[in-house]
Amino acid sequence: MPKGYWIGRVDVHNEDGYKPYATANLPIFKKFGGRYVVRGGQFTGVEGQSRSRNVVIEFPDFETAMACYRSPEYQANIEVRQPHSIADLIIIEGYDGPQP
């Protein structure tokens, strides 16, 4: 079964206000078996528009990734994040087919 992923791109305009959101995510993601694959780090935007931060979180499957997003804990945490950042987030199913 393919993994599920959150792919987020974020611009933070208030670091102090954003920190409680980032801290509160850790137990939420752990509850749903999520793990960071990418969390910040150096990047180069080679095509299109980018934001200042990037994150990829892996979940056991797509349904679990969706359940985490829809959970009351995460929905409450979105309200903590929104005044301090602008975010683009997609939830996507991984590819589990043949490789080159």
Backbone as CSV, one residue per row, in Angstrom:
resi,resn,N_x,N_y,N_z,CA_x,CA_y,CA_z,C_x,C_y,C_z
1,MET,0.844,-1.185,0.000,0.000,0.000,0.000,0.883,1.240,0.000
2,PRO,0.615,2.194,-0.878,1.440,3.411,-0.930,1.317,4.249,0.339
3,LYS,2.369,4.924,0.659,2.381,5.856,1.785,1.527,7.076,1.434
4,GLY,1.198,7.854,2.440,0.542,9.143,2.248,1.492,10.238,2.669
5,TYR,1.416,11.381,2.011,2.339,12.485,2.294,1.607,13.807,2.408
6,TRP,2.075,14.615,3.329,1.728,16.027,3.339,2.912,16.742,2.708
7,ILE,2.633,17.624,1.775,3.670,18.472,1.196,3.250,19.909,1.478
8,GLY,4.037,20.581,2.280,3.704,21.943,2.682,4.788,22.924,2.292
9,ARG,4.338,24.109,1.934,5.249,25.230,1.650,4.729,26.395,2.476
10,VAL,5.609,27.037,3.231,5.170,28.016,4.229,6.049,29.262,4.204
11,ASP,5.411,30.410,4.331,6.088,31.665,4.626,5.660,32.090,6.022
12,VAL,6.602,32.203,6.932,6.322,32.606,8.307,6.672,34.084,8.447
13,HIS,5.723,34.872,8.952,6.006,36.288,9.160,6.054,36.666,10.646
14,ASN,5.867,35.694,11.538,6.020,35.925,12.975,6.540,34.638,13.605
15,GLU,7.855,34.548,13.750,8.495,33.330,14.280,7.988,32.969,15.670
16,ASP,7.889,33.961,16.566,7.456,33.667,17.934,6.032,33.134,17.977
17,GLY,5.169,33.643,17.127,3.800,33.158,17.083,3.669,31.800,16.428
18,TYR,4.592,31.470,15.532,4.552,30.210,14.791,5.081,29.031,15.608
19,LYS,6.007,29.294,16.521,6.657,28.217,17.279,5.676,27.315,18.029
20,PRO,4.636,27.841,18.686,3.701,26.937,19.369,3.000,25.962,18.411
21,TYR,2.737,26.398,17.192,2.147,25.505,16.183,3.104,24.361,15.867
22,ALA,4.357,24.688,15.590,5.348,23.670,15.236,5.542,22.678,16.379
23,THR,5.589,23.168,17.599,5.768,22.301,18.767,4.564,21.384,18.966
24,ALA,3.369,21.913,18.804,2.153,21.122,19.006,1.986,20.041,17.938
25,ASN,2.612,20.216,16.781,2.498,19.216,15.718,3.147,17.886,16.081
26,LEU,4.203,17.909,16.858,4.961,16.687,17.130,4.092,15.560,17.686
27,PRO,3.328,15.767,18.767,2.493,14.663,19.262,1.334,14.317,18.323
28,ILE,0.854,15.293,17.570,-0.230,15.016,16.620,0.279,14.070,15.537
29,PHE,1.416,14.407,14.941,1.965,13.567,13.877,2.330,12.183,14.410
30,LYS,2.878,12.135,15.611,3.252,10.845,16.203,2.021,9.954,16.376
31,LYS,0.916,10.532,16.804,-0.331,9.776,16.996,-0.771,9.081,15.713
32,PHE,-0.503,9.719,14.565,-0.928,9.172,13.277,0.208,8.484,12.514
33,GLY,1.315,8.258,13.185,2.432,7.553,12.546,3.182,8.401,11.534
34,GLY,3.071,9.715,11.658,3.754,10.615,10.737,5.216,10.793,11.098
35,ARG,6.026,11.026,10.065,7.439,11.315,10.300,7.904,12.325,9.261
36,TYR,8.769,13.220,9.703,9.317,14.223,8.795,10.288,13.564,7.815
37,VAL,10.101,13.844,6.546,11.038,13.452,5.504,11.862,14.685,5.122
38,VAL,11.178,15.812,5.065,11.819,17.117,4.817,11.243,18.081,5.841
39,ARG,12.108,18.830,6.497,11.653,19.848,7.446,12.622,21.012,7.347
40,GLY,12.269,21.995,6.524,13.173,23.113,6.297,14.322,22.655,5.426
41,GLY,15.483,23.103,5.728,16.661,22.698,4.973,16.910,23.574,3.760
42,GLN,18.088,23.465,3.273,18.508,24.236,2.110,17.737,23.791,0.881
43,PHE,17.333,24.755,0.051,16.672,24.407,-1.198,16.945,25.494,-2.227
44,THR,16.742,25.136,-3.467,16.820,26.074,-4.577,15.556,25.915,-5.397
45,GLY,14.792,26.974,-5.529,13.610,26.944,-6.381,14.048,27.076,-7.832
46,VAL,13.897,26.024,-8.600,14.379,26.044,-9.979,13.270,26.325,-10.992
47,GLU,12.016,26.150,-10.616,10.901,26.476,-11.503,9.709,26.898,-10.656
48,GLY,8.932,27.818,-11.160,7.719,28.247,-10.472,8.013,29.070,-9.237
49,GLN,6.965,29.269,-8.438,7.086,30.051,-7.220,7.363,29.133,-6.037
50,SER,8.063,29.654,-5.063,8.337,28.868,-3.859,8.046,29.728,-2.639
51,ARG,8.058,29.093,-1.506,7.932,29.781,-0.217,9.226,29.553,0.555
52,SER,9.358,30.209,1.675,10.637,30.180,2.388,10.906,28.877,3.133
53,ARG,9.868,28.091,3.422,10.042,26.815,4.123,9.293,25.720,3.388
54,ASN,9.852,24.518,3.448,9.227,23.355,2.830,9.218,22.219,3.835
55,VAL,8.158,21.410,3.769,8.063,20.263,4.660,7.377,19.123,3.915
56,VAL,7.872,17.916,4.143,7.218,16.700,3.650,7.097,15.774,4.852
57,ILE,5.866,15.338,5.118,5.604,14.436,6.233,5.022,13.158,5.656
58,GLU,5.611,12.031,6.022,5.177,10.727,5.531,4.271,10.060,6.555
59,PHE,3.184,9.470,6.061,2.241,8.724,6.894,2.130,7.297,6.354
60,PRO,1.616,6.368,7.154,1.530,4.980,6.702,0.757,4.802,5.390
61,ASP,-0.257,5.660,5.172,-1.055,5.577,3.944,-1.826,6.889,3.774
62,PHE,-2.473,7.028,2.630,-3.202,8.256,2.310,-4.333,8.510,3.306
63,GLU,-5.068,7.471,3.666,-6.195,7.630,4.582,-5.731,8.150,5.943
64,THR,-4.603,7.669,6.415,-4.075,8.135,7.699,-3.614,9.590,7.596
65,ALA,-3.015,9.954,6.474,-2.610,11.351,6.262,-3.832,12.269,6.304
66,MET,-4.925,11.835,5.677,-6.160,12.627,5.702,-6.753,12.674,7.110
67,ALA,-6.728,11.546,7.807,-7.272,11.501,9.166,-6.515,12.445,10.092
68,CYS,-5.214,12.516,9.934,-4.415,13.436,10.749,-4.850,14.868,10.484
69,TYR,-4.972,15.228,9.199,-5.371,16.594,8.862,-6.753,16.925,9.423
70,ARG,-7.663,15.993,9.346,-9.043,16.235,9.793,-9.228,16.102,11.305
71,SER,-8.195,15.637,12.009,-8.321,15.406,13.453,-8.615,16.714,14.188
72,PRO,-9.371,16.623,15.277,-9.651,17.833,16.060,-8.380,18.534,16.543
73,GLU,-7.358,17.729,16.866,-6.111,18.317,17.356,-5.449,19.186,16.284
74,TYR,-5.368,18.651,15.064,-4.713,19.427,14.018,-5.578,20.603,13.576
75,GLN,-6.878,20.411,13.495,-7.751,21.511,13.108,-7.633,22.674,14.090
76,ALA,-7.515,22.380,15.379,-7.304,23.439,16.370,-5.950,24.099,16.173
77,ASN,-4.946,23.311,15.800,-3.595,23.852,15.628,-3.496,24.741,14.387
78,ILE,-4.315,24.491,13.388,-4.327,25.372,12.212,-4.621,26.810,12.642
79,GLU,-5.529,26.963,13.579,-5.891,28.300,14.053,-4.721,28.995,14.745
80,VAL,-3.819,28.215,15.324,-2.611,28.778,15.939,-1.665,29.278,14.847
81,ARG,-1.569,28.529,13.759,-0.642,28.858,12.671,-1.091,30.047,11.834
82,GLN,-2.350,30.107,11.496,-2.821,31.039,10.477,-2.484,32.511,10.695
83,PRO,-2.544,33.044,11.903,-2.206,34.470,12.045,-0.720,34.778,11.816
84,HIS,0.117,33.742,11.790,1.560,33.946,11.768,2.250,33.467,10.495
85,SER,1.469,32.939,9.549,2.091,32.386,8.350,1.076,32.262,7.216
86,ILE,1.619,32.020,6.044,0.825,31.668,4.871,1.330,30.302,4.429
87,ALA,0.413,29.369,4.220,0.835,28.009,3.898,0.052,27.451,2.715
88,ASP,0.732,26.645,1.926,0.120,25.825,0.891,0.360,24.385,1.333
89,LEU,-0.673,23.573,1.342,-0.538,22.190,1.790,-1.339,21.280,0.873
90,ILE,-0.701,20.216,0.417,-1.430,19.171,-0.292,-1.204,17.863,0.437
91,ILE,-2.173,16.973,0.317,-2.040,15.621,0.836,-2.129,14.717,-0.378
92,ILE,-1.130,13.858,-0.519,-0.993,13.087,-1.749,-0.615,11.647,-1.446
93,GLU,-1.097,10.765,-2.290,-0.737,9.349,-2.169,0.611,9.130,-2.848
94,GLY,1.474,8.368,-2.204,2.769,8.040,-2.779,2.641,7.095,-3.950
95,TYR,3.704,6.929,-4.668,3.765,6.036,-5.821,4.396,4.728,-5.389
96,ASP,3.734,3.638,-5.708,4.211,2.328,-5.277,4.347,1.372,-6.472
97,GLY,4.545,1.948,-7.666,4.638,1.138,-8.878,6.066,0.918,-9.328
98,PRO,6.203,0.452,-10.559,7.540,0.184,-11.113,8.399,1.447,-11.170
99,GLN,9.680,1.253,-10.995,10.635,2.350,-11.050,11.538,2.174,-12.279
100,PRO,12.145,3.282,-12.721,13.040,3.164,-13.881,14.251,2.284,-13.600
